[in-house]
Amino acid sequence: MSIYDEGTLIKSGVAAINFQGVCATSSESVSANTVNVKIGSQWLISSHSFGFEQDILLNTSTYYIGDSNSGWDASRFDVYSDTSSRIPLSNGNVGIPSPFNIISGDVITVCGLAYSDIPAPPPLTPVTDFVRFGVSLSVFNCSNLQTASGPPPPILPAGFPQTGLTTSAYTYTPDEMEYVGEARVCFELTYTAEYDFPKCDTLFVLGFNNSNLLDSNFSQVKVTYTFNVNRNC
């Protein structure tokens, strides 16, 4: 047997083929003398680091999603939303466009690290055991811009309807910095696509927040993450 790559001979006289790698799987077919081979894919959609100042008056379902000028790729986030509110047209750049067709069954993973400055109240014991770092994943479509009519006569500005996909929360781990309250958390949010997301028209929204802060807390948050998609891996 000879092996060719796009018409170019790789090796002749082959007695066996050994498939390697987490994205290459093989199995015996129901057809005689046939082996099925599946080649998966992995790709990175975005990778970013940024910071935000948590407003303690916001509820746990509200997430920081980007910057009012620079969108999702900004050093400071000041735009926030829940996962079902419309994204104003002027803030559409908080969406992360996908250059790939994502299909049902693909696995989206967001993983990273967050740091939070959580001041310690009297008697100077760092409060970190109940503070949570929240992550959300939602989506909207560039082609789906809608206007909403309010009570006459105003017409509300156009916006993108947003669909929440999944959320999760993670507990901070104190870094044993006495009286300071510095803490970190490692996170991994996973979502298996339940329907197809067409390339370029689909924009994902990643949201982040701190919750369960005391009224006296002033929380600065720094985040780094990667946003990946796996298919048959």
C-alpha positions, 0 to 999 in steps of 0.5 A, a space after each residue: 500500500 502507498 500513502 499519498 498527500 494531495 497526490 504526492 507520494 509519502 511512502 510506498 510498501 506500507 504495512 500499517 498506519 498508526 493514527 496519533 493525536 487527540 483529534 484523530 480517532 479510528 474505529 472499525 466500520 460495519 463494512 468489510 475491511 473498512 476503518 472509519 477515521 475522524 479528524 477533529 479540529 481545535 482553534 482559538 477564537 480569542 485570547 485577552 487580558 483586562 481589568 474592571 472595577 466591580 460595582 457592588 450595587 450590581 446583582 450577580 446576574 450582571 456581567 462586565 462585557 467590554 469597554 464603551 469605546 474599545 469593545 472586548 479588546 480593551 484594558 478596562 471594562 466599563 460596559 455591563 449587562 445581563 445575558 438576556 438584555 439587548 446589546 445597544 448598536 453603539 456597544 456592538 464591538 463588545 461581541 467577539 466575532 467567530 471566523 469559523 462555522 461552529 456546529 452542534 456538538 462543538 465544545 467551547 471552552 473559556 479558561 483563565 485566571 482572575 485576581 481580585 483585590 478584596 480589602 479586609 474589614 475589621 478585625 483585619 481578616 481577609 474576606 475571601 471564602 465566600 467571594 465568587 468570580 462569575 463568568 458568562 457566555 452569550 451570543 448575538 448575530 450581526 444581522 439581527 439588529 432590531 428597534 424597540 418602540 417605547 411608549 409614544 412618542 419615543 423610539 428606543 435605539 436599535 440593539 442586538 437581541 442577546 441569547 445567554 448560553 451558560 454561566 458559572 461561578 468560582 470561589 477565590 483562593 486567598 494568597 495568604 497576604 495577611 490584612 490585604 485580601 489578595 486572592 486568585 481563582 482559576 476558571 474553566 467554563 465549558 459549553 457544548 453547542 446545541 445548534 449551529 453558529 454561522 461564521 462572521 455573523 455570530 458574535 460571542 459575548 464573554 462576561 465577568 463579575 465579582 459577587 458576594 462582596 461586603 458593602 465596605 469592599 472595593 474590588 479591583 479585578 484583573 483577568 486573563 483568558 483564552 476562548 477555544 473551540 474543539 470539534 471531535 477532540 
